[in-house]
Amino acid sequence: MASIIEISGLTKRYASGFEALKGVDLTIEEGEIFALLGPNGAGKTTMISIICGIARATGGSVKVAGHDIVGDYRGARDAIGLVPQELSTDQFERVIDTVTFSRGLFGKPRNPAHIEKVLRDLSLWDKRNAKILELSGGMKRRVMIAKALSHEPRVLFLDEPTAGVDVELRRDMWKLIGELRETGVTIILTTHYIEEAEEMADRVGVINRGELMLVEDKAALMKKLGKKTLTVVLAERLAAVPAELAEWDVTLKGDGQEIEYIFDTQAERTGVSSLLRRLGDLGIGYKDLNTAQSSLEDIFVELVHQEKVA
C-alpha cells in the first residue's frame, strides 16, 4: 500500500529549551485509520499542528501526498482536512454557508452537489439552514467535520474528535469515521479514549514525552504485548494463598473464592498447566476457569510505566 504521509526526523524545540518532539519518524499508509495515543503533553497535537501547517518544526521533514509541507505548502495543505479539538466557527452563520465558505478558502470552485453530499453523509442536510448557535454540541462537531471535508481532502486529521460528547454520540462518531475510511480517506486520530483506538484503528502509535515509542498493527501489538488473566473459581474459599503457589505469584480475589494468575501469552511456557496440576496436588478444587485478554489501555499504561522506570 502506498504511503500518504512521510515524517522523517521531526523535531520541535521551544526557546525555553523544551523539546515537544524528538526526532519522530513515521509513515502512514493511504486509506488506513491510524490512532496516535499518548498522555497530555506527549506531543500529539504538536505533531498534527506541524503537519497541517499551523506550527513550524525545528528540524526534520514532512511530506503529505508527495508534497513537502514547507517547499510545497499549498499542495500539502490542499490534501489535508483538519478537525481541531476546539469548536471554532461563526455562531451566527448558517451551516451550509460555513461549509461552502470553507471550500472556497482552498480555492476550490463551487460544487453544491458535493456540499450536499457531505451534509447528507453527516446527517446535517436537514439542519443546513440552521445557525450554528442553534445546534447541539454533537451537531457542531459534525459541522467541523463537514468543513474539513468540504475541499475533498485525501487525509483527515481528527484531534480528540469525541472529547466532551456523550457515549451515544461517540458511537455515532465511530460509525461515521468508519464510513469515511470506506470512501478512501486516510484518517489520523488522536484520542484519550483508548477504546476508540481499539474499536477503529488499523495501526496504533504510542507517543510520550515527544518520542514515538512504537508503531504497530493493532492486532499484532495486542498479541505481542498483551497478557492474559486466568481466574480460577475455587470450590471452597481460601483464607490465604498457600506457600506452595509462590512460584506463580497468584493473587487471592473474590473474598477468597478466586485465584488470579496473569501470564504472558508469548512465553514458551505460560505456567497455566503446571499451576492447575499443583492445585490438584494440594487438594484445592475449582468450579470454573475464565481467561481475559489485556486491553489496549492495559498495554498503553504498561508501556508508559516502563519508560518512566527506565
C-alpha positions in Angstrom: 0.0 0.0 0.0 1.3 3.5 -0.9 2.3 5.9 1.8 0.4 9.2 2.0 2.3 10.8 5.0 6.1 10.6 5.4 7.7 12.1 8.5 11.4 12.0 9.0 13.4 13.2 12.0 10.7 15.7 13.0 11.7 17.8 16.0 10.1 20.8 17.8 12.2 22.7 20.3 11.0 25.9 22.0 13.1 28.9 23.1 12.9 27.6 26.7 14.8 24.5 25.6 11.7 22.2 25.9 11.6 19.5 23.3 8.0 18.8 22.3 9.1 16.3 19.6 12.3 14.4 19.5 13.2 13.1 16.0 9.9 11.4 15.1 9.9 9.1 12.1 6.6 7.8 10.9 5.0 6.6 7.7 1.2 6.5 7.3 -0.4 4.4 4.6 -3.1 5.6 2.3 -6.6 4.5 3.3 -5.8 3.4 6.8 -7.1 4.6 10.2 -4.1 5.5 12.4 -4.6 6.2 16.1 -2.0 8.3 17.9 -2.1 7.7 21.6 -0.3 9.5 24.4 -0.9 11.3 27.7 -1.4 15.1 27.9 1.7 16.9 26.8 3.1 13.9 24.9 3.4 15.8 21.6 0.2 14.6 19.7 -1.3 17.9 19.0 2.2 19.5 18.3 2.8 16.9 15.6 -0.6 17.4 13.9 -0.1 21.2 14.1 3.2 20.9 12.2 1.8 18.6 9.6 -1.2 20.9 9.0 1.0 24.0 8.7 -0.2 25.6 12.0 3.2 25.3 13.7 6.7 25.2 12.4 9.1 22.4 13.0 12.6 22.9 14.4 14.0 20.2 12.2 13.1 17.2 10.0 10.8 16.9 7.1 7.2 16.0 6.3 5.5 15.1 3.1 1.8 14.8 2.5 0.6 13.1 -0.7 4.1 13.7 -2.1 4.1 17.4 -1.2 6.7 18.8 1.2 4.8 20.9 3.9 7.3 23.7 3.6 8.5 23.6 -0.1 5.0 22.9 -1.4 2.8 24.2 1.3 -0.3 24.7 -0.8 -0.1 21.2 -2.3 0.3 19.6 1.1 -2.4 21.7 2.8 -4.9 21.0 -0.1 -4.6 17.3 0.7 -5.4 17.8 4.4 -8.7 18.2 6.3 -8.3 19.1 10.0 -11.0 18.8 12.7 -9.4 20.5 15.7 -10.2 19.7 19.3 -11.8 23.1 20.0 -15.0 24.0 18.2 -14.5 27.3 16.4 -16.8 28.8 13.9 -19.1 31.8 13.4 -22.1 31.1 15.7 -24.4 33.2 13.6 -23.6 31.7 10.3 -25.8 29.1 8.6 -24.5 25.5 8.4 -24.5 25.4 4.6 -22.8 28.8 4.3 -19.9 28.0 6.7 -19.2 24.7 4.9 -19.4 26.3 1.4 -17.1 29.1 2.6 -14.5 26.6 3.9 -14.4 25.0 0.4 -13.7 28.4 -1.1 -10.8 29.0 1.2 -8.9 26.3 -0.6 -9.6 27.9 -4.0 -12.0 25.1 -5.0 -14.8 26.0 -7.4 -18.3 26.0 -6.2 -19.8 22.5 -6.0 -23.3 22.5 -4.4 -23.6 18.7 -5.2 -20.5 17.9 -3.1 -21.6 20.1 -0.3 -25.0 18.5 -0.2 -23.4 15.0 -0.2 -21.1 15.9 2.7 -24.0 17.4 4.7 -26.2 14.4 4.0 -23.5 11.9 4.9 -23.1 13.7 8.3 -26.9 13.9 8.9 -26.7 17.7 8.6 -28.8 18.3 5.5 -32.0 18.9 7.4 -30.0 21.5 9.5 -28.4 23.2 6.5 -30.2 26.5 7.1 -29.9 26.5 10.9 -27.5 28.9 12.5 -24.5 27.2 14.3 -25.7 28.6 17.7 -28.9 26.6 17.3 -27.2 23.3 17.1 -26.3 20.8 19.9 -22.7 20.1 20.7 -22.7 16.9 18.7 -24.1 18.6 15.7 -21.5 21.4 15.9 -18.8 18.7 15.9 -20.4 17.3 12.7 -20.2 20.7 11.2 -16.5 20.9 11.9 -16.0 17.6 10.1 -18.1 18.9 7.2 -15.9 22.0 6.9 -12.8 19.8 6.9 -14.2 17.6 4.2 -15.6 20.4 2.1 -12.5 20.7 -0.2 -12.3 16.9 -0.8 -9.1 16.1 1.2 -7.2 12.8 1.0 -6.2 12.9 4.6 -8.4 13.8 7.6 -7.0 14.7 11.0 -9.2 14.3 14.0 -7.8 15.8 17.2 -9.8 14.3 20.1 -13.0 14.1 17.9 -15.3 12.8 20.7 -14.0 15.0 23.6 -16.9 16.2 25.6 -19.6 14.3 23.8 -21.8 11.6 25.3 -21.4 7.9 24.9 -24.2 7.6 22.3 -22.8 10.3 20.1 -19.3 8.9 20.5 -20.6 5.6 19.0 -22.2 7.6 16.1 -18.8 9.3 15.5 -17.1 5.9 15.4 -19.5 4.7 12.8 -19.1 7.9 10.8 -15.3 7.6 10.8 -15.5 4.0 9.5 -17.8 5.2 6.7 -15.3 7.9 5.8 -12.5 5.4 5.5 -14.6 3.4 3.1 -14.6 6.3 0.7 -10.8 6.2 0.6 -10.0 9.0 3.1 -7.0 8.3 5.3 -7.8 9.1 8.9 -5.3 10.1 11.6 -7.0 10.1 15.1 -5.6 11.4 18.4 -7.6 10.4 21.4 -7.6 10.0 25.2 -10.3 7.3 24.8 -8.3 4.1 24.4 -11.4 2.2 23.4 -11.6 4.4 20.3 -8.3 3.1 19.0 -9.2 -0.4 20.0 -12.6 -0.1 18.1 -11.4 1.6 14.9 -7.7 1.8 14.3 -5.7 -0.3 11.8 -2.5 0.7 13.4 -1.5 2.4 16.7 1.3 4.8 17.5 2.2 5.5 21.1 4.0 8.8 21.8 5.3 10.0 25.2 7.5 13.0 26.1 7.9 13.8 22.4 9.2 10.4 21.4 7.4 7.8 19.3 7.7 4.7 21.5 6.3 2.3 19.0 4.1 1.9 15.9 2.4 -1.4 15.4 -0.5 -3.1 13.8 -3.2 -3.0 16.4 -3.8 -6.8 16.4 -0.1 -7.5 16.4 0.5 -5.1 19.2 -2.1 -6.7 21.5 -0.7 -10.2 20.6 2.9 -9.2 21.2 2.5 -7.1 24.4 -0.9 -8.3 25.7 -1.2 -10.6 28.7 -4.0 -12.9 29.7 -5.5 -13.2 33.2 -6.6 -16.7 34.3 -9.3 -16.6 37.0 -9.7 -19.9 38.9 -13.1 -20.1 40.7 -12.5 -22.3 43.7 -14.8 -24.9 45.1 -14.1 -23.7 48.6 -12.8 -20.4 50.0 -9.1 -20.0 51.0 -8.0 -17.8 53.8 -4.6 -17.1 52.2 -2.5 -18.2 49.2 -0.7 -21.4 50.0 3.1 -21.0 50.1 3.3 -23.8 47.5 1.9 -21.4 44.9 4.5 -18.7 45.4 6.2 -19.7 42.1 3.2 -18.4 40.1 2.7 -15.2 42.0 -1.1 -15.6 42.2 -3.5 -13.3 43.9 -6.5 -14.2 46.0 -9.6 -12.4 44.9 -13.4 -12.5 45.4 -13.3 -12.9 49.2 -11.0 -15.9 48.9 -13.2 -17.6 46.3 -10.9 -16.9 43.3 -7.3 -17.2 42.4 -6.0 -14.8 39.7 -2.9 -15.6 37.7 -1.5 -13.2 35.0 0.6 -14.9 32.3 2.4 -13.9 29.1 0.7 -15.3 26.0 4.0 -15.3 24.1 6.1 -17.1 26.7 7.4 -20.6 25.8 5.6 -21.9 29.0 2.7 -19.9 30.3 2.6 -21.8 33.6 -1.2 -22.4 33.4 -0.9 -26.2 33.2 1.6 -26.5 36.0 -0.5 -24.2 38.2 -3.6 -26.3 37.7 -1.6 -29.5 38.4 -0.2 -28.0 41.6 -3.7 -27.0 42.7 -4.7 -30.7 42.2 -1.7 -31.9 44.2 -2.7 -29.6 47.0 -6.3 -30.9 47.0 -7.6 -27.4 46.0 -10.7 -28.0 43.9 -12.1 -25.4 41.4 -15.5 -25.0 39.8 -14.7 -22.8 36.8 -11.9 -21.2 34.8 -12.0 -17.9 33.0 -9.4 -16.1 30.9 -9.4 -12.4 29.8 -7.1 -10.7 27.3 -5.4 -7.4 28.2 -7.0 -4.4 26.7 -5.1 -1.8 24.6 -5.4 0.5 27.7 -3.6 -2.0 29.8 -0.8 -2.2 27.2 -0.6 1.6 26.9 -0.3 2.1 30.7 2.4 -0.6 30.9 4.4 1.0 28.1 4.3 4.4 29.6 5.2 3.0 33.0 8.2 1.1 31.6 9.5 4.3 30.1 9.2 6.2 33.4 11.1 3.4 35.2 13.8 3.4 32.6 
